[in-house]
Structure formats: C-alpha cells, structure tokens
Amino acid sequence: MSKKLTKSATDKKLAGVCGGLGEYFNVDPLIFRALFVVLVICAGTGVLAYLILALLMGHAK
C-alpha cells in the first residue's frame, strides 16, 4: 500500500499540514512548523506555502 500525503486529523494546530507532513516523512511535525516560521520571518513565503499545501493536501480519513 502506498503512502498518501494528507492533512493530519489528530496532530493539527491550524489546518493539519505540518502534522500530515510529519506523518508522511515519519519525523516530528515540530520540524515543519519551525521551517514555516523561518520562511515567514526570512522570506515571507511561509504563509503562502502553507496555504497552498493546505489546499492541495487531501483530508485524512
């Protein structure tokens, strides 16, 4: 069975994007949350990237 990138239904703070990425790559979602914060502070693209991922990632069942 292949893995599917979906938003997390259990580990979410806003939309479940970081939790879903953490489940997919089998790492702590805190790493992705920190990465998005760094992107927001440094380049301002973190919000846009998060919103795009939230729209593209499917919902967990």
N, C-alpha and C positions, 0 to 999 in steps of 0.2 A: 504494500500500500504506500503510495507516495504522499509526502507531506504537502500540506496546503497552507499557504500564508494567509492567516485570518486574524482579525482582531480578537483579543482575549476577552472572554466573557467573565473571567474571575479576577484577573490581575489588571485592573484598569484604574487610571486616575482621571483621565478625560474621556478619550474615545476607545482606549484599549490597544492603541497602535504599538506602544513600546512593549506592553505585555505580550502581544502577539509576535512581535519580532524576537523577543526573548525566548518564547516557546519554540519558535521555528528554528532559531540558531542554537538553542539549548544553552543560553547564557542568562545572566541576571538582567532583568529589564532596566535596572538602575543605570547600566552602562549606556543604553539607548536614550534614557531620559537625560543623562548628563551630556550626551552628544548633541541632542536637540537644544539644550540650554546653551552650549558652547556655540552652536550655529546661530542661535538668536543673537547672542552677545557680539560675536565676531563679524558675522556676515549678514545677519538679519534674514537669512533664508530658512531658518529652522521652523518658523511658523508656517511658511508656505509649503515646505517639505512635509510637515506633519499633516496639514490639511489635505494635501494630495494623497498621501498614504492612507489617511482616514477614508477618503472617498474610494480609493482603488482596492483596498483590502476588503475581503468579504467578512461577513459576520460568522462568529463561531456558533456551532450548534450545540 
